[in-house]
Amino acid sequence: MQFIERKTVLDQLQCARSRSSIVVISGLYGAGKSTLLAQIAHLLREERPPIRILTIDGENRDEQGRTGAELVRDAKALGVGPSALCIDNAEMIEDLAPALQAILARHTVTIILAGRNSRTLETLIDRHFSTEGSISRETITVYPLSYPEFIQATGRKESRETLDLYCRTGGLPQSLLIDPTSPDSRELHRIRSNSFLLTELIEVHAIRNPVYIRHILSLVARNTGERLSARMVCAVFSRMRLTISPQSALDYLAFCQDSGILIATPLFDIAKNRIVENCESWYFADAGLRSSFCPLDNNRDLSRAEENLALLRLISDGWKVMRGRLGSGSASKEEITFVCLRGDQKAYVEILGSRTSGADRLKKTKVLLCVPDAWPRYLVDPAGTEDSADGINRLSIRELLLEGLKGS
């Protein structure tokens, strides 16, 4: 694998450092947060005029976290004047938030944090500093390698075959330690997914029925992009002669979301311009992790993997992504794959699978045309990419993954 410099993320970190006192590097475990923390520390050392840089690992050699008092003591090395404190495994530090508050009170410093469990770290920081109006906080999210970055890392040419490989391999740097075309690649994915389940879910939440987590993730993988209620989970488990309560099903889904492996997208009622409560659809945060729970054995599975990748591309481009519903009350309700919001922009994206019939393609096009506003509409259609006079932008999944939503 070729080394990929995540220049966009590094630029975001540099900008965030100039605006905020605390910057949290967030993202799925294995996405490269620690690597980026080391890279930003290296870039800061090259700044002129120079600033003092201190890097600390929150995990001691005996795998026990440092204490906040030790952190404050070590931070004395920052001295006076502008400085930066980079802390990896930050959630391992006991009394982290009070220690950061004491350091910020004594030094002119920007604190950059990374940790294994981003959700835990963000919650900890936000809870403590929510009333500290003078202390600004910002989160920069690191996503798995994008399709262009995957192409660069593997040295492959862009093609349909390369996209299929990306659907199976995903974008976590660890997944590219072995040539993704190697017979050993699938075994690496299995080992990596088992390791993730053990360290990020089973051990963290003391789960007594680990097989239930695997079944739920397999269910999400087979039904990517669909709503998954607790009642549906219970029904599927019942057919497997397993018993799970609705609350346990919801808890397991919440655990998966907290770990970062799953992403919940709300349902947005376009006519009422509001989110519909308790109607989330589920996606994986990495296509490689998804494929370890649902091998891409047919076109239906591949189409779901492509939709999952489209979601990740849109999120990484800064869009807030929701499923869309058109029609309300007694009117027929039709769904649009994604409603995307970014600042004062909006876009509608309908993604067609490779097995979509001509009738369904026409139906989906009509649904896009019925949206009652003038924001851009995109039809991601494997059958063709030529725009027509109806005002709908047509592009292929490969174009979307390479370039994002053109013109938005």
Disulfide bonds with the S-S distance in Angstrom:
none
